[in-house]
Amino acid sequence: MRIGIDARVWGSSGRGVGRYIQNLVENLERADRSSANSGKPQHEYFIFLREKGFDSYHPKSESFHKVLADVPWYGMHEQVAMPGIFSAANLDLLHVPHFNAPLLYGRKMVVTIHDLTMLKFGGRATSTLPVPLFLAKRVGLRLVIENAVRRSAAVIVPSQFVKDDVAKTFGISLRKIFVTYESGSLVGKGRIGQEREIENVLGKYRITKPYFLYVGAFYPHKNVDRLVEAVKILNEKLKKPAQLVLVGGKDAFLERVVRKALEVGALRYISLTGHVTDADLIDLYLESAACVQPSLSEGFGLQTVEAMSLGVPVVQANASCLPEIGGDAALYFDPYDPQDIAEKLSQVLGKQAVRQKLIEKGRARAKEFSWEKMARETLEVYRKVVK
């Protein structure tokens, strides 16, 4: 079987989708061999990469081939150019790892839909585009996602929550949708370099303990505004205030969060790190009072799994897929109620028994998620649709 994977946003530069692609491809190399009795590769894989990421991938199997496809991600250009590039490889199956499947590609494909957040929480506040462009983008987005879901032989999703959401939104059979749970990029890792002085890392970002850690983007559905309010409420009751450390790219959406912090009088409790290295991120996780996930909509829960695997308590929203991923190993709050968020933060900060229980259950829960398992299950989907 000749399988193509659109990997044009390979690696961490492609954010969540890029890390998903990298982990899928690298673990498929092992999964394809281990599933064969002979130990030899069963299928041929064609990994389509842009020039920027072409040298970042080093196949370890002779059955994995790199194909240059230097076409920008999203937009009309890929819709015109990519069908021909894919067709030239004479594939039995194409895996498009995001919703942007080519409208004009006529052969068999599977698509991964990570979530429908852009449709469900895609109001005007989620964009910095002028209104006409924003409205046109919304219409195009719906068209492309619906085309991908309906034309694909199978739809891969990272949670049961997304499976149900996709089936309900587009009216397709649940039997066509397959859940392959993902994992976290830091799962299985520990502190990098024993000689690292944690005080230097905290000092680098002007962080003082205790602090709560948020890792991610700052779009409105991420609900960081209410988390900021909650930290203000919490600190009104504490002798020693707790910081809120926000790890993520600095953009217009973060500026809105900063304005909110200024408005409610919480700015002095906020520390902004920008993007950080994996080594620094691990340290920031390990020294935090808890990892907080206030989001109203997620497809998986990457930060939840990462924090749990590192032995860090998780306090998160009782919303979307987060209870499915966290199980009974997280402490949950009403994401629309800053008072409830503050109360749960107070519990994990002040009650050692609560912290210890979350740490122990979290470590066990994190072991249920792995990229290796995800790759094996994805390979099974390939076989089912080509059979």
C-alpha positions in Angstrom: 0.0 0.0 0.0 1.3 3.5 -1.0 0.4 5.9 1.8 0.9 9.7 1.6 1.0 12.0 4.6 0.8 15.8 4.2 3.5 16.9 6.6 4.0 20.5 5.3 3.8 21.9 8.9 6.3 19.4 10.3 7.4 19.8 13.9 7.1 22.4 16.7 7.0 25.3 14.2 3.6 24.0 13.1 2.4 24.2 16.8 0.0 21.5 17.8 -0.7 20.1 14.3 3.0 20.1 13.5 3.9 18.1 16.6 1.1 15.7 15.8 2.4 15.1 12.3 6.0 14.6 13.5 5.0 12.1 16.2 2.7 10.3 13.9 5.3 9.8 11.2 8.1 8.9 13.5 6.0 6.4 15.4 4.5 4.9 12.2 8.0 3.9 11.2 8.1 1.6 14.2 4.5 0.6 14.1 4.7 -0.5 10.4 7.7 -2.8 11.2 6.4 -4.2 14.4 3.0 -5.1 12.9 4.7 -7.4 10.4 5.8 -10.9 11.3 8.9 -10.5 9.2 9.9 -7.3 10.9 10.1 -5.7 7.4 8.1 -2.6 6.4 4.6 -3.5 5.1 3.8 -0.4 3.2 5.5 2.5 1.4 5.1 6.0 2.8 5.5 9.3 1.1 6.0 12.3 3.4 5.2 15.6 1.8 7.3 18.4 3.3 8.0 22.0 2.6 11.6 23.2 1.9 11.7 24.8 5.4 11.1 21.5 7.2 12.6 19.1 4.6 15.9 18.6 6.4 14.2 18.3 9.9 12.9 14.8 9.1 15.4 11.9 8.8 13.7 8.7 7.9 15.0 5.6 9.7 13.1 3.2 7.4 13.8 2.6 3.7 10.0 2.5 3.1 9.6 6.2 4.1 10.3 8.7 1.4 10.5 12.4 1.6 8.7 14.4 -1.2 9.3 18.1 -1.6 5.9 20.0 -1.7 6.9 23.6 -1.0 3.4 25.0 -1.0 2.2 27.3 1.8 -0.3 25.8 4.4 -3.9 27.0 3.9 -5.2 29.3 1.2 -6.1 29.0 -2.4 -2.5 28.1 -3.5 -2.6 24.7 -1.8 -6.1 24.0 -3.2 -4.7 24.5 -6.7 -1.2 23.0 -6.4 -1.5 20.1 -3.9 -4.0 17.8 -5.8 -1.4 17.4 -8.6 1.5 16.8 -6.3 -0.4 14.1 -4.4 -1.7 12.5 -7.6 1.8 12.3 -9.1 2.7 9.9 -6.2 0.1 7.5 -7.3 -1.1 6.9 -3.7 -3.5 4.2 -2.5 -4.3 6.5 0.4 -3.7 10.1 1.4 -3.7 11.2 5.1 -4.4 14.9 5.5 -3.7 15.6 9.2 -5.9 18.7 9.4 -9.1 20.0 7.9 -7.5 21.6 4.9 -8.0 18.7 2.5 -7.7 19.6 -1.2 -11.1 20.0 -2.7 -10.0 18.7 -6.1 -8.2 15.6 -5.0 -10.2 12.7 -6.3 -8.6 9.6 -4.8 -9.0 7.9 -1.4 -8.1 9.8 1.7 -8.5 10.0 5.4 -8.5 13.3 7.4 -7.8 14.2 11.0 -10.1 16.7 12.5 -8.5 17.9 15.8 -11.5 19.9 16.9 -14.3 22.2 15.6 -13.4 25.1 17.8 -13.0 27.5 14.8 -16.6 26.8 13.9 -18.1 26.7 17.4 -16.1 29.7 18.8 -15.4 31.6 15.6 -16.9 34.9 16.5 -15.6 38.3 15.5 -13.4 38.5 18.6 -11.3 35.6 17.3 -9.9 37.5 14.4 -7.9 40.6 13.7 -9.0 40.6 10.0 -11.3 43.3 8.5 -14.9 42.3 8.6 -15.3 41.4 4.9 -12.2 39.2 5.0 -13.3 37.6 8.3 -16.7 36.7 6.9 -15.3 35.3 3.7 -12.8 33.2 5.7 -15.6 31.8 7.9 -17.6 30.7 4.8 -14.5 29.1 3.2 -13.6 27.4 6.5 -17.0 25.7 6.8 -16.9 24.6 3.1 -13.4 23.1 3.4 -14.1 21.3 6.7 -17.4 19.9 5.5 -15.8 18.8 2.2 -13.0 17.0 4.1 -15.3 15.2 6.4 -17.8 14.1 3.8 -15.3 13.0 1.1 -12.9 11.2 3.4 -13.1 7.4 3.7 -12.5 7.9 7.4 -12.2 10.7 9.9 -9.6 10.5 12.7 -10.2 12.5 15.8 -8.3 12.8 19.2 -11.2 12.3 21.5 -14.8 10.9 21.9 -15.9 14.5 22.4 -14.7 15.5 19.0 -16.1 12.4 17.4 -19.6 13.2 18.7 -19.2 16.8 17.7 -18.2 16.0 14.1 -21.0 13.5 13.7 -23.6 15.9 15.0 -22.4 19.0 13.2 -22.1 17.3 9.7 -24.6 14.5 10.1 -22.2 11.7 9.3 -22.2 8.2 10.7 -20.2 7.5 13.9 -18.9 4.4 12.2 -16.8 6.5 9.9 -15.1 8.3 12.7 -12.1 6.8 14.7 -10.7 8.0 18.0 -6.9 7.9 18.3 -5.9 9.5 21.5 -2.8 11.6 21.3 -0.1 12.4 23.9 2.1 15.3 25.0 5.4 16.4 23.6 7.1 16.3 27.0 5.6 12.9 28.1 8.4 10.6 29.2 10.8 13.4 29.8 12.3 14.8 33.0 14.4 17.8 33.9 17.0 18.4 31.2 20.4 18.7 32.8 20.9 18.1 36.5 23.3 21.1 36.7 20.5 23.5 35.8 19.7 25.9 38.6 16.0 26.3 38.9 16.5 29.7 40.5 18.2 30.9 37.3 15.2 29.7 35.2 12.7 31.4 37.5 14.8 34.5 37.6 15.1 34.6 33.8 11.3 35.1 33.6 11.0 37.1 36.8 8.8 34.4 38.5 8.4 33.9 42.2 6.8 30.9 43.9 4.1 30.0 44.4 2.7 30.2 40.9 0.1 28.6 38.6 1.1 27.7 35.1 -0.9 28.2 31.9 0.6 27.0 28.6 -1.0 27.7 25.2 -2.6 30.3 23.0 -4.7 33.2 24.1 -7.7 33.1 21.7 -11.0 34.1 23.4 -12.1 30.4 23.8 -9.0 29.7 25.8 -10.8 31.6 28.6 -7.6 33.1 30.1 -9.5 36.3 30.9 -11.5 34.5 33.6 -8.4 32.8 34.9 -6.9 36.2 35.4 -10.0 37.3 37.3 -9.8 34.2 39.4 -6.2 34.8 40.4 -7.1 38.3 41.5 -9.9 36.9 43.7 -7.6 34.2 45.1 -4.9 36.7 46.0 -7.3 38.9 48.0 -7.3 36.0 50.5 -3.7 35.0 50.5 -0.9 36.4 52.7 1.7 35.6 50.0 0.2 36.2 46.6 0.4 33.6 43.8 1.6 34.4 40.4 0.0 33.4 37.1 2.7 32.4 34.6 1.4 32.6 31.0 3.6 30.6 28.5 2.8 31.3 24.8 3.3 33.6 21.9 2.9 37.3 22.3 0.2 38.5 19.9 -3.0 40.6 19.7 -5.0 38.1 21.8 -2.4 38.2 24.6 -2.7 42.0 24.5 -6.4 41.6 25.3 -5.6 39.4 28.2 -3.1 42.0 29.5 -5.7 44.7 29.2 -8.1 42.5 31.2 -5.5 42.0 33.9 -5.0 45.8 34.1 -8.8 46.4 34.2 -9.3 44.0 37.2 -6.1 45.0 39.0 -4.3 41.7 38.5 -1.4 42.8 36.3 1.1 42.7 39.1 0.4 38.9 39.5 1.0 38.1 35.8 4.3 36.9 34.3 4.6 36.6 30.5 7.3 34.3 29.2 6.7 34.2 25.5 7.7 31.0 23.8 10.2 28.9 25.9 12.5 26.0 25.2 11.4 22.5 26.2 14.0 22.5 28.9 12.7 25.7 30.5 9.1 24.5 30.1 9.8 21.3 32.0 11.3 23.3 34.8 8.3 25.7 34.8 5.9 22.8 35.0 7.9 21.1 37.8 8.1 24.1 40.0 4.5 25.2 39.6 1.7 24.8 42.2 -0.5 23.4 39.4 -1.0 23.5 35.6 -4.3 25.3 34.9 -6.4 24.6 31.8 -9.4 27.0 31.7 -10.3 26.5 28.0 -14.0 26.3 26.9 -13.1 24.1 23.9 -10.3 21.6 23.2 -10.0 18.6 21.0 -7.6 16.8 23.2 -5.7 18.1 26.3 -2.0 18.0 25.5 -1.0 20.2 28.5 -3.2 18.1 30.8 -1.3 14.9 29.8 2.1 16.7 29.9 1.6 18.0 33.4 0.3 14.8 34.7 3.2 12.8 33.3 5.6 15.2 35.1 3.8 14.8 38.4 2.2 18.2 38.4 -1.4 18.7 39.7 -3.9 19.7 37.0 -6.8 22.1 37.7 -9.0 22.4 34.6 -12.4 23.3 33.1 -15.3 20.9 33.3 -15.8 21.5 29.6 -15.4 19.9 26.1 -13.0 16.9 26.1 -11.1 17.9 29.3 -13.0 15.6 31.7 -12.6 12.7 29.2 -8.8 13.2 29.1 -8.3 14.1 32.8 -10.6 11.5 34.2 -10.6 11.5 38.0 -7.0 12.7 38.1 -7.7 16.4 37.8 -9.6 19.0 39.8 -12.4 20.6 37.9 -14.1 24.0 37.9 -16.9 25.8 36.2 -15.0 27.7 33.5 -17.6 30.5 33.4 -17.3 31.3 37.1 -14.1 33.0 38.3 -15.1 32.5 41.9 -15.2 28.7 41.4 -11.9 28.8 39.6 -10.3 30.7 42.5 -11.8 28.2 45.0 -10.2 25.2 43.1 -6.9 27.0 42.9 -7.0 27.6 46.6 -7.6 23.9 47.3 -4.6 22.8 45.3 -2.4 25.5 46.8 -3.4 25.0 50.5 -4.3 21.3 50.9 -1.3 19.0 50.6 -3.6 15.9 50.6 -5.4 17.2 47.5 -2.1 17.9 45.8 -0.7 14.5 46.5 -3.8 12.7 45.3 -3.8 14.6 42.0 -0.1 13.9 41.5 -0.4 10.2 42.1 -3.5 9.8 40.0 -2.1 12.0 37.3 1.0 10.0 36.8 -1.1 6.9 36.4 -3.5 8.6 34.0 -0.8 9.9 31.8 0.5 6.4 31.1 -2.8 5.7 29.2 -1.7 8.0 26.4 1.2 7.5 24.0 2.2 8.5 20.5 3.2 4.8 19.9 -0.4 3.7 20.6 -1.8 6.5 18.5 0.4 5.5 15.5 -0.7 1.8 15.8 -4.3 2.8 15.8 -3.9 5.1 12.9 -2.3 2.3 10.9 -5.3 0.2 11.6 -7.5 2.9 10.2 -5.4 2.9 7.0 -5.9 -0.8 6.6 -9.6 -0.7 7.2 -10.3 1.9 4.5 -8.0 0.4 1.9 -9.1 -3.2 2.5 
